[in-house]
Amino acid sequence: MIPRLEWIICPICSNKTRLKMRNDTILKNFPLYCPKCKKESLIEVKNMKIKIIKEPDA
């Protein structure tokens, strides 16, 4: 099986980030930084699906 590569897309501005994911990539509580909108968001990646983690307000 050939690993499929895709760019990780920023959940805020929908642009490509500097990171790629493969179909076997698993990330938990990953701080994703977007160079375009200059925002950081926590994400989880599993089976090429990106899920945004909402942080509770302090």
PDB file of N, CA, C, O and CB in Angstrom:
ATOM      1  N   MET A   1       0.840  -1.183   0.000  1.00  0.00           N
ATOM      2  CA  MET A   1       0.000   0.000   0.000  1.00  0.00           C
ATOM      3  C   MET A   1       0.882   1.243   0.000  1.00  0.00           C
ATOM      4  O   MET A   1       1.790   1.366   0.822  1.00  0.00           O
ATOM      5  CB  MET A   1      -0.954   0.000   1.216  1.00  0.00           C
ATOM      6  N   ILE A   2       0.618   2.146  -0.907  1.00  0.00           N
ATOM      7  CA  ILE A   2       1.388   3.379  -1.019  1.00  0.00           C
ATOM      8  C   ILE A   2       0.784   4.416  -0.078  1.00  0.00           C
ATOM      9  O   ILE A   2      -0.418   4.675  -0.142  1.00  0.00           O
ATOM     10  CB  ILE A   2       1.409   3.903  -2.492  1.00  0.00           C
ATOM     11  N   PRO A   3       1.604   5.020   0.803  1.00  0.00           N
ATOM     12  CA  PRO A   3       1.056   6.033   1.710  1.00  0.00           C
ATOM     13  C   PRO A   3       0.597   7.274   0.931  1.00  0.00           C
ATOM     14  O   PRO A   3       1.299   7.777   0.053  1.00  0.00           O
ATOM     15  CB  PRO A   3       2.108   6.428   2.772  1.00  0.00           C
ATOM     16  N   ARG A   4      -0.571   7.734   1.273  1.00  0.00           N
ATOM     17  CA  ARG A   4      -1.124   8.937   0.651  1.00  0.00           C
ATOM     18  C   ARG A   4      -0.721  10.155   1.473  1.00  0.00           C
ATOM     19  O   ARG A   4      -0.808  10.132   2.701  1.00  0.00           O
ATOM     20  CB  ARG A   4      -2.673   8.842   0.528  1.00  0.00           C
ATOM     21  N   LEU A   5      -0.284  11.211   0.810  1.00  0.00           N
ATOM     22  CA  LEU A   5       0.132  12.430   1.496  1.00  0.00           C
ATOM     23  C   LEU A   5      -0.847  13.551   1.181  1.00  0.00           C
ATOM     24  O   LEU A   5      -1.270  13.728   0.038  1.00  0.00           O
ATOM     25  CB  LEU A   5       1.570  12.833   1.088  1.00  0.00           C
ATOM     26  N   GLU A   6      -1.199  14.304   2.218  1.00  0.00           N
ATOM     27  CA  GLU A   6      -2.054  15.483   2.056  1.00  0.00           C
ATOM     28  C   GLU A   6      -1.561  16.563   2.993  1.00  0.00           C
ATOM     29  O   GLU A   6      -1.018  16.281   4.061  1.00  0.00           O
ATOM     30  CB  GLU A   6      -3.553  15.150   2.334  1.00  0.00           C
ATOM     31  N   TRP A   7      -1.758  17.807   2.579  1.00  0.00           N
ATOM     32  CA  TRP A   7      -1.420  18.929   3.439  1.00  0.00           C
ATOM     33  C   TRP A   7      -2.433  19.011   4.578  1.00  0.00           C
ATOM     34  O   TRP A   7      -3.611  18.703   4.396  1.00  0.00           O
ATOM     35  CB  TRP A   7      -1.385  20.254   2.633  1.00  0.00           C
ATOM     36  N   ILE A   8      -1.968  19.426   5.743  1.00  0.00           N
ATOM     37  CA  ILE A   8      -2.885  19.713   6.849  1.00  0.00           C
ATOM     38  C   ILE A   8      -3.416  21.124   6.606  1.00  0.00           C
ATOM     39  O   ILE A   8      -2.647  22.068   6.423  1.00  0.00           O
ATOM     40  CB  ILE A   8      -2.168  19.586   8.273  1.00  0.00           C
ATOM     41  N   ILE A   9      -4.735  21.252   6.608  1.00  0.00           N
ATOM     42  CA  ILE A   9      -5.398  22.518   6.313  1.00  0.00           C
ATOM     43  C   ILE A   9      -5.725  23.227   7.628  1.00  0.00           C
ATOM     44  O   ILE A   9      -6.169  22.605   8.592  1.00  0.00           O
ATOM     45  CB  ILE A   9      -6.690  22.290   5.469  1.00  0.00           C
ATOM     46  N   CYS A  10      -5.496  24.535   7.644  1.00  0.00           N
ATOM     47  CA  CYS A  10      -5.819  25.341   8.825  1.00  0.00           C
ATOM     48  C   CYS A  10      -7.336  25.348   9.021  1.00  0.00           C
ATOM     49  O   CYS A  10      -8.073  25.638   8.078  1.00  0.00           O
ATOM     50  CB  CYS A  10      -5.270  26.803   8.678  1.00  0.00           C
ATOM     51  N   PRO A  11      -7.816  25.033  10.233  1.00  0.00           N
ATOM     52  CA  PRO A  11      -9.264  25.027  10.467  1.00  0.00           C
ATOM     53  C   PRO A  11      -9.865  26.434  10.545  1.00  0.00           C
ATOM     54  O   PRO A  11     -11.087  26.578  10.491  1.00  0.00           O
ATOM     55  CB  PRO A  11      -9.571  24.279  11.746  1.00  0.00           C
ATOM     56  N   ILE A  12      -9.042  27.464  10.672  1.00  0.00           N
ATOM     57  CA  ILE A  12      -9.543  28.827  10.805  1.00  0.00           C
ATOM     58  C   ILE A  12      -9.666  29.511   9.439  1.00  0.00           C
ATOM     59  O   ILE A  12     -10.722  30.048   9.104  1.00  0.00           O
ATOM     60  CB  ILE A  12      -8.623  29.641  11.722  1.00  0.00           C
ATOM     61  N   CYS A  13      -8.579  29.490   8.646  1.00  0.00           N
ATOM     62  CA  CYS A  13      -8.592  30.208   7.370  1.00  0.00           C
ATOM     63  C   CYS A  13      -8.641  29.292   6.142  1.00  0.00           C
ATOM     64  O   CYS A  13      -8.729  29.782   5.016  1.00  0.00           O
ATOM     65  CB  CYS A  13      -7.377  31.083   7.281  1.00  0.00           C
ATOM     66  N   SER A  14      -8.586  27.989   6.340  1.00  0.00           N
ATOM     67  CA  SER A  14      -8.681  26.978   5.269  1.00  0.00           C
ATOM     68  C   SER A  14      -7.536  27.033   4.261  1.00  0.00           C
ATOM     69  O   SER A  14      -7.720  26.675   3.097  1.00  0.00           O
ATOM     70  CB  SER A  14      -9.982  27.144   4.534  1.00  0.00           C
ATOM     71  N   ASN A  15      -6.376  27.470   4.687  1.00  0.00           N
ATOM     72  CA  ASN A  15      -5.196  27.459   3.835  1.00  0.00           C
ATOM     73  C   ASN A  15      -4.272  26.322   4.251  1.00  0.00           C
ATOM     74  O   ASN A  15      -4.393  25.771   5.346  1.00  0.00           O
ATOM     75  CB  ASN A  15      -4.458  28.812   3.902  1.00  0.00           C
ATOM     76  N   LYS A  16      -3.340  25.980   3.350  1.00  0.00           N
ATOM     77  CA  LYS A  16      -2.387  24.925   3.656  1.00  0.00           C
ATOM     78  C   LYS A  16      -1.398  25.402   4.718  1.00  0.00           C
ATOM     79  O   LYS A  16      -0.968  26.556   4.706  1.00  0.00           O
ATOM     80  CB  LYS A  16      -1.643  24.480   2.382  1.00  0.00           C
ATOM     81  N   THR A  17      -1.047  24.511   5.628  1.00  0.00           N
ATOM     82  CA  THR A  17       0.004  24.798   6.599  1.00  0.00           C
ATOM     83  C   THR A  17       1.303  24.213   6.066  1.00  0.00           C
ATOM     84  O   THR A  17       1.354  23.762   4.921  1.00  0.00           O
ATOM     85  CB  THR A  17      -0.344  24.216   8.015  1.00  0.00           C
ATOM     86  N   ARG A  18       2.334  24.214   6.868  1.00  0.00           N
ATOM     87  CA  ARG A  18       3.633  23.687   6.422  1.00  0.00           C
ATOM     88  C   ARG A  18       3.783  22.201   6.700  1.00  0.00           C
ATOM     89  O   ARG A  18       4.867  21.647   6.522  1.00  0.00           O
ATOM     90  CB  ARG A  18       4.761  24.439   7.098  1.00  0.00           C
ATOM     91  N   LEU A  19       2.722  21.553   7.129  1.00  0.00           N
ATOM     92  CA  LEU A  19       2.794  20.150   7.520  1.00  0.00           C
ATOM     93  C   LEU A  19       1.992  19.272   6.579  1.00  0.00           C
ATOM     94  O   LEU A  19       0.968  19.683   6.033  1.00  0.00           O
ATOM     95  CB  LEU A  19       2.300  19.971   8.945  1.00  0.00           C
ATOM     96  N   LYS A  20       2.485  18.045   6.403  1.00  0.00           N
ATOM     97  CA  LYS A  20       1.750  17.043   5.635  1.00  0.00           C
ATOM     98  C   LYS A  20       1.400  15.889   6.552  1.00  0.00           C
ATOM     99  O   LYS A  20       2.068  15.654   7.559  1.00  0.00           O
ATOM    100  CB  LYS A  20       2.575  16.547   4.414  1.00  0.00           C
ATOM    101  N   MET A  21       0.341  15.169   6.191  1.00  0.00           N
ATOM    102  CA  MET A  21      -0.031  13.979   6.942  1.00  0.00           C
ATOM    103  C   MET A  21      -0.152  12.816   5.971  1.00  0.00           C
ATOM    104  O   MET A  21      -0.502  12.985   4.803  1.00  0.00           O
ATOM    105  CB  MET A  21      -1.358  14.195   7.725  1.00  0.00           C
ATOM    106  N   ARG A  22       0.148  11.628   6.490  1.00  0.00           N
ATOM    107  CA  ARG A  22      -0.036  10.409   5.718  1.00  0.00           C
ATOM    108  C   ARG A  22      -1.298   9.721   6.214  1.00  0.00           C
ATOM    109  O   ARG A  22      -1.882  10.135   7.216  1.00  0.00           O
ATOM    110  CB  ARG A  22       1.204   9.468   5.835  1.00  0.00           C
ATOM    111  N   ASN A  23      -1.721   8.669   5.513  1.00  0.00           N
ATOM    112  CA  ASN A  23      -2.951   8.003   5.936  1.00  0.00           C
ATOM    113  C   ASN A  23      -2.769   7.204   7.225  1.00  0.00           C
ATOM    114  O   ASN A  23      -3.763   6.747   7.790  1.00  0.00           O
ATOM    115  CB  ASN A  23      -3.445   7.088   4.836  1.00  0.00           C
ATOM    116  N   ASP A  24      -1.547   7.019   7.710  1.00  0.00           N
ATOM    117  CA  ASP A  24      -1.336   6.343   8.989  1.00  0.00           C
ATOM    118  C   ASP A  24      -0.890   7.308  10.088  1.00  0.00           C
ATOM    119  O   ASP A  24      -0.436   6.867  11.143  1.00  0.00           O
ATOM    120  CB  ASP A  24      -0.306   5.239   8.828  1.00  0.00           C
ATOM    121  N   THR A  25      -1.011   8.606   9.858  1.00  0.00           N
ATOM    122  CA  THR A  25      -0.624   9.625  10.846  1.00  0.00           C
ATOM    123  C   THR A  25      -1.665   9.716  11.950  1.00  0.00           C
ATOM    124  O   THR A  25      -2.866   9.770  11.685  1.00  0.00           O
ATOM    125  CB  THR A  25      -0.445  11.002  10.173  1.00  0.00           C
ATOM    126  N   ILE A  26      -1.188   9.733  13.201  1.00  0.00           N
ATOM    127  CA  ILE A  26      -2.055   9.925  14.356  1.00  0.00           C
ATOM    128  C   ILE A  26      -1.446  11.039  15.210  1.00  0.00           C
ATOM    129  O   ILE A  26      -0.299  10.941  15.646  1.00  0.00           O
ATOM    130  CB  ILE A  26      -2.223   8.590  15.181  1.00  0.00           C
ATOM    131  N   LEU A  27      -2.220  12.092  15.442  1.00  0.00           N
ATOM    132  CA  LEU A  27      -1.797  13.208  16.287  1.00  0.00           C
ATOM    133  C   LEU A  27      -2.841  13.416  17.367  1.00  0.00           C
ATOM    134  O   LEU A  27      -4.041  13.336  17.101  1.00  0.00           O
ATOM    135  CB  LEU A  27      -1.592  14.511  15.453  1.00  0.00           C
ATOM    136  N   LYS A  28      -2.386  13.682  18.589  1.00  0.00           N
ATOM    137  CA  LYS A  28      -3.291  13.992  19.701  1.00  0.00           C
ATOM    138  C   LYS A  28      -2.806  15.273  20.349  1.00  0.00           C
ATOM    139  O   LYS A  28      -1.619  15.421  20.640  1.00  0.00           O
ATOM    140  CB  LYS A  28      -3.354  12.820  20.744  1.00  0.00           C
ATOM    141  N   ASN A  29      -3.736  16.208  20.578  1.00  0.00           N
ATOM    142  CA  ASN A  29      -3.417  17.484  21.218  1.00  0.00           C
ATOM    143  C   ASN A  29      -2.231  18.181  20.548  1.00  0.00           C
ATOM    144  O   ASN A  29      -1.292  18.619  21.212  1.00  0.00           O
ATOM    145  CB  ASN A  29      -3.119  17.266  22.697  1.00  0.00           C
ATOM    146  N   PHE A  30      -2.298  18.270  19.236  1.00  0.00           N
ATOM    147  CA  PHE A  30      -1.212  18.861  18.463  1.00  0.00           C
ATOM    148  C   PHE A  30      -1.470  20.353  18.249  1.00  0.00           C
ATOM    149  O   PHE A  30      -2.516  20.723  17.716  1.00  0.00           O
ATOM    150  CB  PHE A  30      -1.055  18.138  17.107  1.00  0.00           C
ATOM    151  N   PRO A  31      -0.527  21.223  18.658  1.00  0.00           N
ATOM    152  CA  PRO A  31      -0.713  22.660  18.435  1.00  0.00           C
ATOM    153  C   PRO A  31      -0.336  23.022  16.999  1.00  0.00           C
ATOM    154  O   PRO A  31       0.846  23.104  16.665  1.00  0.00           O
ATOM    155  CB  PRO A  31       0.132  23.487  19.440  1.00  0.00           C
ATOM    156  N   LEU A  32      -1.327  23.233  16.169  1.00  0.00           N
ATOM    157  CA  LEU A  32      -1.120  23.546  14.759  1.00  0.00           C
ATOM    158  C   LEU A  32      -1.028  25.056  14.589  1.00  0.00           C
ATOM    159  O   LEU A  32      -1.935  25.790  14.981  1.00  0.00           O
ATOM    160  CB  LEU A  32      -2.262  22.963  13.883  1.00  0.00           C
ATOM    161  N   TYR A  33       0.084  25.518  13.999  1.00  0.00           N
ATOM    162  CA  TYR A  33       0.282  26.950  13.749  1.00  0.00           C
ATOM    163  C   TYR A  33       0.112  27.211  12.258  1.00  0.00           C
ATOM    164  O   TYR A  33       0.661  26.492  11.424  1.00  0.00           O
ATOM    165  CB  TYR A  33       1.693  27.424  14.241  1.00  0.00           C
ATOM    166  N   CYS A  34      -0.643  28.229  11.940  1.00  0.00           N
ATOM    167  CA  CYS A  34      -0.863  28.617  10.546  1.00  0.00           C
ATOM    168  C   CYS A  34      -0.024  29.849  10.246  1.00  0.00           C
ATOM    169  O   CYS A  34      -0.189  30.873  10.909  1.00  0.00           O
ATOM    170  CB  CYS A  34      -2.374  28.891  10.265  1.00  0.00           C
ATOM    171  N   PRO A  35       0.882  29.780   9.252  1.00  0.00           N
ATOM    172  CA  PRO A  35       1.707  30.951   8.926  1.00  0.00           C
ATOM    173  C   PRO A  35       0.926  32.057   8.221  1.00  0.00           C
ATOM    174  O   PRO A  35       1.371  33.204   8.202  1.00  0.00           O
ATOM    175  CB  PRO A  35       2.869  30.531   8.057  1.00  0.00           C
ATOM    176  N   LYS A  36      -0.218  31.734   7.648  1.00  0.00           N
ATOM    177  CA  LYS A  36      -1.002  32.746   6.928  1.00  0.00           C
ATOM    178  C   LYS A  36      -1.812  33.620   7.890  1.00  0.00           C
ATOM    179  O   LYS A  36      -1.706  34.847   7.859  1.00  0.00           O
ATOM    180  CB  LYS A  36      -1.944  32.069   5.920  1.00  0.00           C
ATOM    181  N   CYS A  37      -2.626  32.979   8.751  1.00  0.00           N
ATOM    182  CA  CYS A  37      -3.455  33.765   9.672  1.00  0.00           C
ATOM    183  C   CYS A  37      -2.781  33.981  11.025  1.00  0.00           C
ATOM    184  O   CYS A  37      -3.295  34.722  11.862  1.00  0.00           O
ATOM    185  CB  CYS A  37      -4.794  33.079   9.876  1.00  0.00           C
ATOM    186  N   LYS A  38      -1.641  33.342  11.242  1.00  0.00           N
ATOM    187  CA  LYS A  38      -0.839  33.480  12.455  1.00  0.00           C
ATOM    188  C   LYS A  38      -1.607  33.109  13.726  1.00  0.00           C
ATOM    189  O   LYS A  38      -1.429  33.721  14.779  1.00  0.00           O
ATOM    190  CB  LYS A  38      -0.333  34.896  12.569  1.00  0.00           C
ATOM    191  N   LYS A  39      -2.462  32.096  13.603  1.00  0.00           N
ATOM    192  CA  LYS A  39      -3.222  31.584  14.750  1.00  0.00           C
ATOM    193  C   LYS A  39      -2.768  30.164  15.038  1.00  0.00           C
ATOM    194  O   LYS A  39      -2.228  29.469  14.177  1.00  0.00           O
ATOM    195  CB  LYS A  39      -4.762  31.631  14.481  1.00  0.00           C
ATOM    196  N   GLU A  40      -3.003  29.761  16.267  1.00  0.00           N
ATOM    197  CA  GLU A  40      -2.664  28.400  16.688  1.00  0.00           C
ATOM    198  C   GLU A  40      -3.928  27.723  17.179  1.00  0.00           C
ATOM    199  O   GLU A  40      -4.729  28.339  17.883  1.00  0.00           O
ATOM    200  CB  GLU A  40      -1.565  28.400  17.799  1.00  0.00           C
ATOM    201  N   SER A  41      -4.117  26.470  16.817  1.00  0.00           N
ATOM    202  CA  SER A  41      -5.280  25.722  17.276  1.00  0.00           C
ATOM    203  C   SER A  41      -4.857  24.288  17.602  1.00  0.00           C
ATOM    204  O   SER A  41      -3.947  23.738  16.982  1.00  0.00           O
ATOM    205  CB  SER A  41      -6.411  25.740  16.203  1.00  0.00           C
ATOM    206  N   LEU A  42      -5.526  23.704  18.571  1.00  0.00           N
ATOM    207  CA  LEU A  42      -5.267  22.318  18.948  1.00  0.00           C
ATOM    208  C   LEU A  42      -6.084  21.401  18.052  1.00  0.00           C
ATOM    209  O   LEU A  42      -7.285  21.599  17.870  1.00  0.00           O
ATOM    210  CB  LEU A  42      -5.604  22.070  20.444  1.00  0.00           C
ATOM    211  N   ILE A  43      -5.414  20.389  17.491  1.00  0.00           N
ATOM    212  CA  ILE A  43      -6.122  19.459  16.616  1.00  0.00           C
ATOM    213  C   ILE A  43      -5.786  18.019  16.989  1.00  0.00           C
ATOM    214  O   ILE A  43      -4.811  17.747  17.690  1.00  0.00           O
ATOM    215  CB  ILE A  43      -5.771  19.727  15.141  1.00  0.00           C
ATOM    216  N   GLU A  44      -6.614  17.116  16.502  1.00  0.00           N
ATOM    217  CA  GLU A  44      -6.354  15.678  16.535  1.00  0.00           C
ATOM    218  C   GLU A  44      -6.493  15.177  15.114  1.00  0.00           C
ATOM    219  O   GLU A  44      -7.388  15.604  14.384  1.00  0.00           O
ATOM    220  CB  GLU A  44      -7.331  14.919  17.516  1.00  0.00           C
ATOM    221  N   VAL A  45      -5.606  14.268  14.716  1.00  0.00           N
ATOM    222  CA  VAL A  45      -5.662  13.685  13.380  1.00  0.00           C
ATOM    223  C   VAL A  45      -5.654  12.178  13.511  1.00  0.00           C
ATOM    224  O   VAL A  45      -4.812  11.604  14.201  1.00  0.00           O
ATOM    225  CB  VAL A  45      -4.480  14.171  12.499  1.00  0.00           C
ATOM    226  N   LYS A  46      -6.608  11.540  12.837  1.00  0.00           N
ATOM    227  CA  LYS A  46      -6.664  10.080  12.792  1.00  0.00           C
ATOM    228  C   LYS A  46      -7.393   9.693  11.511  1.00  0.00           C
ATOM    229  O   LYS A  46      -8.470  10.217  11.226  1.00  0.00           O
ATOM    230  CB  LYS A  46      -7.381   9.483  14.067  1.00  0.00           C
ATOM    231  N   ASN A  47      -6.815   8.783  10.743  1.00  0.00           N
ATOM    232  CA  ASN A  47      -7.390   8.325   9.472  1.00  0.00           C
ATOM    233  C   ASN A  47      -7.670   9.478   8.518  1.00  0.00           C
ATOM    234  O   ASN A  47      -8.716   9.515   7.869  1.00  0.00           O
ATOM    235  CB  ASN A  47      -8.674   7.554   9.728  1.00  0.00           C
ATOM    236  N   MET A  48      -6.728  10.424   8.434  1.00  0.00           N
ATOM    237  CA  MET A  48      -6.811  11.582   7.532  1.00  0.00           C
ATOM    238  C   MET A  48      -7.972  12.522   7.865  1.00  0.00           C
ATOM    239  O   MET A  48      -8.350  13.343   7.030  1.00  0.00           O
ATOM    240  CB  MET A  48      -6.950  11.106   6.104  1.00  0.00           C
ATOM    241  N   LYS A  49      -8.541  12.418   9.065  1.00  0.00           N
ATOM    242  CA  LYS A  49      -9.618  13.303   9.508  1.00  0.00           C
ATOM    243  C   LYS A  49      -9.050  14.247  10.566  1.00  0.00           C
ATOM    244  O   LYS A  49      -8.391  13.807  11.508  1.00  0.00           O
ATOM    245  CB  LYS A  49     -10.839  12.486  10.072  1.00  0.00           C
ATOM    246  N   ILE A  50      -9.306  15.533  10.407  1.00  0.00           N
ATOM    247  CA  ILE A  50      -8.830  16.546  11.350  1.00  0.00           C
ATOM    248  C   ILE A  50      -9.988  16.969  12.239  1.00  0.00           C
ATOM    249  O   ILE A  50     -11.064  17.317  11.753  1.00  0.00           O
ATOM    250  CB  ILE A  50      -8.226  17.775  10.604  1.00  0.00           C
ATOM    251  N   LYS A  51      -9.755  16.934  13.551  1.00  0.00           N
ATOM    252  CA  LYS A  51     -10.771  17.328  14.518  1.00  0.00           C
ATOM    253  C   LYS A  51     -10.201  18.451  15.369  1.00  0.00           C
ATOM    254  O   LYS A  51      -9.091  18.335  15.888  1.00  0.00           O
ATOM    255  CB  LYS A  51     -11.220  16.120  15.403  1.00  0.00           C
ATOM    256  N   ILE A  52     -10.951  19.535  15.516  1.00  0.00           N
ATOM    257  CA  ILE A  52     -10.523  20.684  16.314  1.00  0.00           C
ATOM    258  C   ILE A  52     -10.893  20.444  17.764  1.00  0.00           C
ATOM    259  O   ILE A  52     -12.021  20.053  18.064  1.00  0.00           O
ATOM    260  CB  ILE A  52     -11.161  21.999  15.794  1.00  0.00           C
ATOM    261  N   ILE A  53      -9.950  20.678  18.668  1.00  0.00           N
ATOM    262  CA  ILE A  53     -10.209  20.515  20.096  1.00  0.00           C
ATOM    263  C   ILE A  53     -10.503  21.892  20.673  1.00  0.00           C
ATOM    264  O   ILE A  53      -9.672  22.796  20.581  1.00  0.00           O
ATOM    265  CB  ILE A  53      -8.995  19.835  20.830  1.00  0.00           C
ATOM    266  N   LYS A  54     -11.662  22.054  21.258  1.00  0.00           N
ATOM    267  CA  LYS A  54     -12.029  23.317  21.883  1.00  0.00           C
ATOM    268  C   LYS A  54     -11.425  23.369  23.273  1.00  0.00           C
ATOM    269  O   LYS A  54     -11.611  22.450  24.071  1.00  0.00           O
ATOM    270  CB  LYS A  54     -13.568  23.489  21.941  1.00  0.00           C
ATOM    271  N   GLU A  55     -10.702  24.443  23.566  1.00  0.00           N
ATOM    272  CA  GLU A  55     -10.119  24.625  24.884  1.00  0.00           C
ATOM    273  C   GLU A  55     -11.128  25.314  25.792  1.00  0.00           C
ATOM    274  O   GLU A  55     -11.786  26.261  25.361  1.00  0.00           O
ATOM    275  CB  GLU A  55      -8.809  25.440  24.801  1.00  0.00           C
ATOM    276  N   PRO A  56     -11.268  24.869  27.027  1.00  0.00           N
ATOM    277  CA  PRO A  56     -12.175  25.567  27.940  1.00  0.00           C
ATOM    278  C   PRO A  56     -11.608  26.933  28.317  1.00  0.00           C
ATOM    279  O   PRO A  56     -10.399  27.091  28.482  1.00  0.00           O
ATOM    280  CB  PRO A  56     -12.425  24.725  29.208  1.00  0.00           C
ATOM    281  N   ASP A  57     -12.488  27.905  28.448  1.00  0.00           N
ATOM    282  CA  ASP A  57     -12.054  29.246  28.827  1.00  0.00           C
ATOM    283  C   ASP A  57     -11.629  29.258  30.290  1.00  0.00           C
ATOM    284  O   ASP A  57     -12.302  28.681  31.144  1.00  0.00           O
ATOM    285  CB  ASP A  57     -13.177  30.277  28.580  1.00  0.00           C
ATOM    286  N   ALA A  58     -10.525  29.909  30.569  1.00  0.00           N
ATOM    287  CA  ALA A  58     -10.023  29.960  31.944  1.00  0.00           C
ATOM    288  C   ALA A  58     -10.596  31.130  32.697  1.00  0.00           C
ATOM    289  O   ALA A  58     -10.279  31.325  33.871  1.00  0.00           O
ATOM    290  CB  ALA A  58      -8.512  30.037  31.958  1.00  0.00           C
TER     291      ALA A  58
END
